[in-house]
Amino acid sequence: MPHTAVVDPVGTSLPGPARWLGFAGLAAGLALIVLDGTVVAVALPSIIDDLDLGLADAQWINSLYAVVFAALLLTSGRLGDRFGRRLVFLIGVSVFAMASLTAAGAQDAGELIASRCVQGLGGALILPATVSSLNATFRGRDRSLAFGLWGAVMAGAAAVGPLLGGWLTTAFGWRWVFLVNLPLALVVVGLAAGFVTETRGEAGHGFDLGGLVTSGLGLGLVVFGLIEGPDLGWLTPKNEFTLLGLTWPDTAPVSPVPVALVAGAVLTGLFLVLQRHRSSRGRTVILDLSLFAVPTFAWGNLAAAMVAVGEFSLLFGLPLYLVYAMKLSILEAGWVLAAMAIGAFVAGARARSLSARLGAPRVVTVGLAAELVAAVVAALVLPSQPDAWLIAALLAVYGLGLGLASAQLTSTVLRDVPVELSGVASATQSTVRQLGSALGAALAGTVLALGFAVTVPARLALVADVSNDDANTMIDYMTGTAGAVISMIRKKGTHGYFGELGPAVADQLSVAFAQCVGWVLWVAAAFILLGLVGALAVERAAHRTPQD
């Protein structure tokens, strides 16, 4: 029978073995949404080819999921505290499963992007409920073990995703990366309904609709500007833009991109003002700004956001690089990307013992340092298109750092947060991670588009008889197909538009693509460095406030 009586946020009524079965359900729900991000990333080249997507469409498939996820996490954390974390978790899994079904049946970019949006809603309901349920259910050594395993599941699922995505896409087609969620969701629902204790936090006063609207719109507009900038124009319009029957003409004095970026920044500022105003009156807020007075929480969230930007910049660019620049199949690309799993699993096995010896904050710092080294070396070597084994080795090091950092960062960030605020605190941390992932994918696409404008003409200038007009046209094709045009030219050989020059053009475009992905990795490394700075600050703060 399900257990529903517990409303005390720190109470537990289930015996130990049953609690761990509940943990299995929560961890499986976490794996479901983490897998979805990396599985889709490696399937993206196949989706681009099948649905005829452009770079902006590909970015939206990644970013809109993360935008909706981030926009609703804070609210869903509060909903879990108020109405029951297990209830919100079960609703989230159901919504996620239904959206996965519609994504699998999508026939065009719009349908797939809409399904990813609903998946983001489901993921937003799932993630904070897992963390707050663990925080409310486990104590002492069990709590440390639960959070360590939770982090290992997150790291492992993210790393295994590329291999699973490559295998499913190659063996059955890209639609199976969504269909596989359905049986997994049934298992999750069964375990959670039977073995997760219902817990709640403080109900609060009222519902923060203004905070929900301003935070969601603010974040959405910023990501819109970053994604659409290369296509619509950063300052002056390059193309017209139509939304809900309204058209922004290409003859307008200014592009919609800077307007969106400024409006997003203003709405984000308004969101913070509203949160402070509501909090001062004792009303419920989506974001409790007082939490940022806790040093480990504040610096830890900065580290989490910066690292997520770097991580998802890397995960957006690398699958495309492996398929279009290195000529690997999607399954082969999945094997290369799955090298992260080796590092993550090794790190997961050692993270707890290292934490006991060094302390969790130091383990996070060591992990981020490993990620930074791997990203910098990869940025240096990728433009020369090295052997796949070298890329795999660097990803294994990156996975090692990812496993160490992810396994300990969550418990470190929440270590000084009152238990009754665990729902909103865990949702805040998850929000900054999702914000980082949305910005990471958006920035990666932007850097690729800007890079194409520089590298494509330069590389095609080395091919005799390729005109400047053709070179400039190829910039649009590279952006419009997210690099898939390279495979198209390569397949046609000497029988395509460029005739005998076709193979040489494809080779030079591959080099241009590799150079642009190298730029993306430099951006990723810069953000990981900022995350490392935040982790060092967390370590100092943790030393000043030792835990009892």
N, C-alpha and C positions, 0 to 999 in steps of 0.2 A: 504494500500500500504506500502511496506517496506520503511524505511527511510535510505538514503545512503549519504546525502550531507555533513555530518559533518566530517571534517578532523582536526579541532582544537581539541587537546586532552582534553581540558577542556570545550568545548562547548557542549550544549545540546539544541535540538530543539523540543523535545517531551514534551507535558504537563505532569503534575505530575502523573495522573492515568495511562497513557500509559507507563511512565517510570517504574512504579511498575509492570506492566504486563511484561515488558522487564526483570525486575529483576526476576520475577517468572520463565521466560524461562532460564535465566542464572543459577538460583539456582537449577532448575530441572536438568540442564546439570551437575552441580556439584554433585547433589545427585546421578545421574546415575553412575558416575565413582567411587564415594565413596562407594556406595552400592555394587558395583562389588567386591571390595576387601573383605569386611566382609561376603557377601553372599557366595563367593567361599570358604572362610575359613571354614565355618561350613559344607559346602557340601563336603569338601575334603575327609573325611573318605569314603563316598559313591563312590567318583571318584576313590579313591585308590582301592577299592574292585572291581569296574566294569572294570577298565582299567588295573588292575594288576600293579599298580605303586609301585616304591620303594621310600625311603625317599628322595633321590636326585631328582627324578621326581617331588615329591610333593613340594619340595623347589623351583624348577624351575618354577612350575606353579604360585607360589606366587612371586618369586624374579625376573623372567625375565620380567614380566609385569612392575614391579617397576623399573628395570634397564633401560628398553627402555623409560619408562615414564621420569625418571630422566635425561637420556642422551639427550633427545630432548626438554625438557622444556625450557631451555635457548634459544635455537634456535627458538622455536615456539613463545616465547614471543617477540623476535625481528621481526619475520614474522608478528605477529599481529600488532606491532607498524608500520611496513612498508606498509603492504597490506590491513590492516583493521582487527580489532579484531573480529567483527561479522562474517566476511567471514571465518576467520580461525576457529572460534568456530563452525560454521555450517559444515565445512569440517570435523572437528574432530568428531562431533556427527555422521556424516554419516559413517566415517571409523570405529568408535567404534561399530556402529550397525551391519555393515557387518561382522566384526570380531566376534561379539557375535553369529551371525548365524553360522559361520564356527566352532566356539567352541562347539556349541550345537550339531553339527553333527560329532564331532571328534570320531574316532574309536581307536585311540591309543595315547600314551603319546606324540609322536612327533607332531601329528596334533593339539592336544590341546595346547601344549607349543607354537607352531607357531602362533596359533590364539591369545593366550595371548600376544604374542609379538606385533601383529598388534593392539590389544586392547590398549597396552601401547602407541603406536603411536597416536591413537585417543585420549586417555586421555591426552597426552602431548599437543595436540592442543587445548583441551577444557579448561583445568584448568587455565593457565595464562590469557586466554582471558576473563574469568569470572571476575577475580580480577581487571585486568586493565580496563575493561569496567566499572565496578562499580566505580573505582577510578576516571575515566574520566567523568562519567555521574553525580554523586551525589556530593553535597557540603553541608557543614554545618551539621545541625542536621540530615538531610536526609542521609548524607554519614555515620555518626556514626550508624544510625539505619540500613542502608543497610549492613554494615560490621558486625554488631552484628547479624543480621538475617543470613547472609552468614555463619558465624561461627557456629550458631545454627543448620543450615541445615547440615553442615559438621559433627558436633558431632552427631546430631540426626540420620542421614543416616548411619553413622558408627555403631551406637548402634542398630538401627532397623534391620540392615542387617542380623545378626545371626538368628533372629526369622523368617524373610522372607525366608532366605536360608533353615532353618530347615523345614519350612512348605512346600516350593516348592519341596524340595528333598524327603520328606516323602510322600506327596500327589501325585506328578507327576513324580518324578525322577530328578536327578541332572542336566540334560540337560536344565531344565526349569529355572535354575538360570541364564542362558545366554539368553534363548528365551524371558524372561520377559523384557529384555532391548529393544526389537524391538518396542512395542507399546509406551513405555516411550520415546524412541528417536523421534518418530513421533510427540508427543506432544511438545517436546523440540524444534524441528525444526520449528513447526508452531508458537510458541510464539516468538522465537528469530528472525525469518524472518519478523514477523509482527511488533514487538514492541521494538527491540533492536536497538538503534541508532549506526550507523557505526562511529567509532572513530579511529584515527591513531596518532602515535607519530612521532618522528624524523625518517626520512628514513635512515640516516647513509650513509656510503660509502663502497660499496662492501659487500661480503658475507663471513663470517668467516668459511670456509670449514675446515681449519686446526684445529680450535677450536672444531668444531663439532666432527671430527674424533678422536682427542686425548682425549677429555672428554668422549665420548661414549666408546671407547676401554679401556681407563684407568679404568673406573668404572666397565665395563663388566668383565674385567680380575680379578679385586679384588673380585667381587662377585662369579665368577667362582671358584676361589681358595678356598673361604670359603665353598662353597657348595660341591665341589668335593673332598675336602681334606680327609674326612673320607673314601671315596670309593677308591680314587686313591693313597692315601698315602701322608702324609704331607711332607716327605723328600725323602724316597725311594719308588719306585712304588709297589703298591699292586695288581693292575690290569692294563691291557693295555688300552690305550685311543685312539679312532679313531675319526677323524674329517675330513670331506671333502675328504675321501679316504686316508688320511695320518694317520699312526698308530704310537703312542708313546708306545714302547714295555715295558712290565713289567720287562724286563732285563736291562733297561737303568740305568745308575748310579744315576739318580735323577728323582723324580716324576715331572710331569708337573705343579703340584700345586705351589711349591715355585717359579718356573719360571714365572708363571702367576701373582703371587702376586707382585714379584719384577718388572715385566714389567708394571703391572697396576700402581704401585707407580711412576715409571719413567715417564710413559705417562701422569699421572695426574700432575706431576711437570712440564713437558714440556708444558702442556695445560696452566698452570698459567704463565709460561714464555712468551708463545705466546700472551696471553691476554694482558700482560703488554707492550709487544713490539708493538702490533697493536694499543693499546690505546695511546701510546706515539706519534704515527704518525697520530693520528686523524682518524683512520680507525675503522669500525664497529667491535665490539667484542661481543662474546656470553655472557661473564661475565664481567661486568664493575667493576673492582676491586676497583675503587674509591668509590663505594657505601659502602664498608666496613670501610671507614673513618667515616661514620655516626654511632655513638656508639649504638643507639637503633637498627639499622639494623644489625650490626655485632653480638652483643650479642643475639639479638632475633633469628637470624638464628642458632646460636649455640644451643640455647635452643630448637628450633624446631627440629633440627636434632637429638639431644640426646633423646628427648621425643619420636620421631618416632621410633628410634631403640628399645626403651623399649616397646612401644605400640605394635609393630608388632611382637616382640619376644613373647609377651603374647598372641596375637591373633593367632599365629601359633601353639603354644603348647597347649592352653586350649581346643580347640575343640577336638583334638585327645585324650587328657586326659579324657574329659568327656565321650567320647564314648568307649574308649578302657580300661581305668582304672576304671571308675565308672559304666560301663555297661549301660549308658543311651542310649536311641534312639537318632537319629539325631534331631528329633523334640524336645525332652526333653532337649537336649544340647542347641538347639536354644533358648528355653525359659530361661535357666540359663544365657546364654550369653546376652540375650535381657535385663537382669536386668540393663545393662549399659544404656539402653534407659531411664529408670526411672530417673537415676541420671542426664543424659545429658539433658533431657527435663526440669527437675526442675532447673538445672543450667542455661539453656537457657532462662528460664522465668525470672530469677533473675539477670543474668549477666549484663544487661544494667543498672539497678538501682544500683547494686553494683559498677559498673564502675563510675557512677555519684558521688557516695559517696567516694569511695576509690581510684579511678583512674584505668584506664585499666591495667597498669603494675602491680599494687598490686593484681588485680583480677587474672592475669595470675599466679603470685606467689602462691596465695592461692590455685588455681586449681591444680598446679603441686604438692604442698605439700599434697593435698588429694590423688592424684594419687600415690605418693610415699608411703604413709601410707598403702593404700590398697594393693599395690604390695608387700610390706614387710610382711604384715600379711598373705597374700596368700602364699608367699614363705615358711613361717613358718608352715602353717597348711596343705597345699596340700599333702605332703608326707604321712600324716596319713589318707588320703582319707576321709575328713569330709563329713557331709551331704550336699546335693546340695543347701539347703537354705542358708547355711553359705557362700558358694562360690558366690551365687547370691547376697547376702548382700554386700560382698566385691566388687563385680563388680558394684553394684549400687553406692558405694562410689567412685570407680574408674571413673565411668561415670560422677558423679558429678564434679570431678576434670577436666575430659576431656572436659565437656561442658563449664566450666568456662574458662579454658585455651584456647581452640580453638576459642571461641567466641570473644576473645579480642586480641589474639596474632597477628593475621594478621594486624589489624589496628594499633597495637602498633609498629610492625616492620616497617610499611610503613609510619608512622606518620611524619617523617622528610625527606622523600625521595621526590625530585622534581617530580611533576606530569608528566612531559614529559618523565621521566624514569620509570614510573609506570609499564609498560609492562615488561621490563627486571628485575625490582626489584621484582615484584610479581612472575615472573618465577624463579628467584633465590631462593626465599623463598620456593616455591613449589618444586624446585629441591632438596634442602637440606632435605625437608621432605620425598621425594620419595627415596632419597639416604639412609636416615635413615630407611625407611620401607624395602628396599631391603636388607640392612645389617642386620636389625632385624630378618627377616625371615631366612636369611642365617645363622646368628649366632645361632638362636634357633635350627635349624636342626643340626648344628655342635655340640652344647652342648648336644643335645639328643644322637647323635651318640657316642660321647665320654663317655657320661654317661652310655649308654648301656654296653660298654666294661667293666665298673667297677661294675655296680649294678646287671646285669644279672647273672654272675657267682656267685656273693655273695648270691643272693637270691635263686638260684637253688641248691646251696650247702646245703640248709636247707631241700631239698626234697631228701629223701633216694633213692638210686639206680639211680639217674640221674648222668651220667658220666661227666667227665670234657670235653670230646669231644662233647657230646651233648650240654653242657652248652655253649661252644664256638661257636657251630653251631647256637645256638639260638641268639647269638649276631648278627650274619649276618642276620638271619631272621627278627629280630626286626628292624634292619637298613634297610634291603631290602624291608620291607613292611610298614615302618613308624609306626610300632606297631600293624598293622592289624592282625598279626599272633596270637595275644592274643585271638581275637574273633574267629579265625579259630579253635584254640585248644579248646576253651570253647564250641563251637558248637558240636565238635566231642565227647566231654565228655570222657568216658572211652574207646571209640572205635577208637581213633587216635593212633599216633605213640607211645605216652607215656603210652598207656593202662590205667590201674587203676590210674596211677599217673597224668593223664591229667588234671583233675580239680585243683589239687594242683599246678601243673606247671603253669597253667593259672593264678591262684591267686598270685603266687610269681612274675610272669612277670608283673602283674598289679601293684604290689607294686614297682617293679623296675621302671616301667614307671612313676609312681607317683613321685618317688624320682627324676628322671631325669627332669620332668617338674618343680619340685621345684627348681632345679638348674637353669633352664631357667628363672624362675621368679626372682631369685636373680640377674641374669644378667640384666633382665629388670629393676629391682629396681636400680641397679648401674647406668644405663644410665639415668633413670628418675632423679636421684640425680644430675647428671651432668647438666641435663636440668634445674633443680631448681636453681643451681648455676648461670647458664646463665640468668635465669629470674630475679634473684636478681640484677645482673649487669645491666640488662635492666631497672629495677626500679630506680637504682641509676642514670643511664644516663638520664632517662626521667626527673628526678627531676632537673638535671643540665641544661637541655634544654627544659624549659616549652614551650608548644605549644600556638601559638597566638589564 
